Amino acid sequence: MHHEIQTNTNLTFYLHRYIGLVVGLVVIIIGFTGSLLVFEKEINQFLISQQFGQVIPQEQRLPIESVLETFILTSIQVK
């Protein structure tokens, strides 16, 4: 009888441990994805600024020819 109670207690602790770990992982995944959804705008702004830098508006517009020339020169240098 004592051996049977000990076996049930061990099984209960074993199940409690691993079910708790699985449920904990699910809660962590839900929390992480929820945070990504809440901060999606800020994350996108950060990633865009890291990839392209900051855009600073100028007082006057540049002619399109000047912009194209700069683009062509920088794209040739990158290759």
Wavefront OBJ file of the C-alpha trace (Angstrom):
o trace
v 0.000 0.000 0.000
v 2.790 2.422 0.927
v 4.605 1.623 -2.321
v 1.419 2.379 -4.319
v 1.013 5.805 -2.641
v 4.679 6.620 -3.313
v 4.245 5.677 -6.993
v 1.142 7.873 -7.323
v 2.939 10.775 -5.628
v 5.925 10.436 -7.971
v 3.621 10.301 -10.992
v 1.733 13.379 -9.783
v 4.940 15.393 -9.323
v 6.238 14.197 -12.698
v 3.022 15.216 -14.499
v 2.871 18.535 -12.618
v 6.432 19.394 -13.595
v 6.140 18.707 -17.321
v 2.591 20.002 -17.785
v 3.737 23.201 -16.019
v 6.724 23.523 -18.355
v 4.553 23.071 -21.454
v 1.937 25.552 -20.239
v 4.705 28.005 -19.283
v 6.186 27.837 -22.782
v 2.757 28.486 -24.298
v 2.266 31.518 -22.032
v 5.717 32.873 -22.969
v 4.964 32.489 -26.695
v 1.578 34.217 -26.285
v 3.191 37.073 -24.352
v 5.995 37.523 -26.885
v 3.698 37.535 -29.924
v 1.305 39.884 -28.140
v 4.170 42.296 -27.464
v 5.166 42.152 -31.124
v 1.614 43.040 -32.135
v 1.356 45.909 -29.649
v 4.711 47.435 -30.628
v 4.520 46.641 -34.358
v 4.574 50.315 -35.425
v 7.591 51.165 -33.243
v 9.480 48.039 -34.342
v 8.859 48.848 -38.012
v 10.011 52.452 -37.549
v 13.187 51.251 -35.831
v 13.971 48.673 -38.518
v 13.370 51.161 -41.344
v 15.593 53.769 -39.689
v 18.320 51.141 -39.221
v 18.114 50.080 -42.856
v 17.715 53.477 -44.564
v 18.794 56.046 -41.955
v 16.954 59.191 -40.991
v 15.271 61.312 -43.630
v 15.751 65.017 -42.927
v 13.492 67.335 -44.952
v 15.337 70.117 -46.800
v 14.167 73.697 -47.301
v 13.985 73.442 -51.081
v 13.265 70.622 -53.471
v 16.001 69.127 -55.576
v 15.560 68.635 -59.297
v 14.786 65.056 -60.256
v 17.883 64.923 -62.477
v 20.095 65.620 -59.459
v 18.382 62.914 -57.412
v 18.723 60.359 -60.239
v 22.376 61.224 -60.780
v 23.128 60.757 -57.066
v 21.219 57.467 -57.049
v 23.065 56.135 -60.074
v 26.464 57.135 -58.686
v 25.820 55.536 -55.282
v 24.341 52.355 -56.770
v 27.416 51.928 -58.985
v 29.718 52.358 -55.968
v 27.802 49.754 -53.952
v 28.241 47.051 -56.625
l 1 2 3 4 5 6 7 8 9 10 11 12 13 14 15 16 17 18 19 20 21 22 23 24 25 26 27 28 29 30 31 32 33 34 35 36 37 38 39 40 41 42 43 44 45 46 47 48 49 50 51 52 53 54 55 56 57 58 59 60 61 62 63 64 65 66 67 68 69 70 71 72 73 74 75 76 77 78 79
